[in-house]
Amino acid sequence: MMQMNLTLFGEGGNLTTTTELTAEMKTYYDTTLLETAEANLVHNQFGMKKPIPKNRGKTIEFRCFDDLPKKTDKLTEGVTPDGKKLSVTTLTAEIGQYGDYVAVSDMLDLTAIDPVIVQATKKIGKQAGLTVDTLTRDAIAAGTQVQYAEGQVKARNQVTAQHKMTIDAVRHAVRTLKNNNIDPFDTSYVGIIHPDVAYDLMSDPKWVNVKTYSDPEGIYLGEIGKIENVRFVETTEAKKFVNAGAESVDVYSTLIIGDGAYGVTEIEGGGLETIVKPLGAGNDPLNQRATIGWKATHVAKILNEKAMVRIETASTFNDHVAN
């Protein structure tokens, strides 16, 4: 039986470039990694995408244009008004690099696309996607516009087991976004919700399951349904504050998001890449090992606090599993 080592390999030493791999193989591995990673980027999909700057340092700049004030005074006949200047708010964030790899034994031959190598690439692709998704989630879950259940309590540690997600809580959050004059995505706002919380909300008779949509085109990654003009995307990676509520109740974060709430760096074009080192690369005198890894350059930044409401509730379930 073929044996292989998929444990993390941490030996030092410089590794050479992958000149032994054909362009077709490298493209295949890159595509496998990208497709697998994208399947886990639930939080990333609603951010304003910003390309990674090349040769411009570690700081990325997001620009937000402020709305123009009303102009209610009458024009004077024959007189050109002064007009207005666009007001731009600049927000900066420092990008960081993240990555990992696995080592495989010399029993594998990289001269062809081996199914084991493909599986290893899928595993590191999933790891990359979950890592980048968590970085984005933690950044946007730190927003300051918070609603506790339907608004009955004022702090996370006051949330009890009875404070579950309801349609009224969703309405409350939508009202906040509308009063802030926040545009939806196309025609609807978006909610990122944990399955435990979705379980409670889906029991409402007004819930519309995604399978019943009259127009199935344009369904978001992870979308499960909609209610009160909010389309919900489900993920087990939604933020959970374990034992943070009253009597150690788990408190779940559900994000209700409008257009322009936050920005993220793009994963394509160098933001996320596969790194395959064949047997004999670097410090490997006996050609015993090869490595398959990933490297990502990423940052997420809240651009408009008013464009996102974090609803914190309990759920029917209280399993204390952190993520």
Secondary structure, 3 states (H helix, E strand, C coil): CCCCCCCCCCCCCCCCCCCCCCHHHHHHHHHHHHHHHHCCCCHHHHCEEECCCCCCCCEEEEEEECCCCCCCCCCCCCCCCCCCCCCEEEEEEECEEEEEEEEEECCCCCCCCCHHHHHHHHHHHHHHHHHHHHHHHHHHCCCCCEEECCCCCCCHHHCCCCCCCCHHHHHHHHHHHHHCCCCCECCEEEEEECHHHHHHHCCCCCCEEHHHCCCCCCCCCCEEEEECCEEEEECCCCCEECCCCHHHCCEEEEEEECCCCEEEECCCCCCEEEEEECCCCCCCCCCCEEEEEEEEEECEEECCHHHEEEEEECCCCCCCCCC
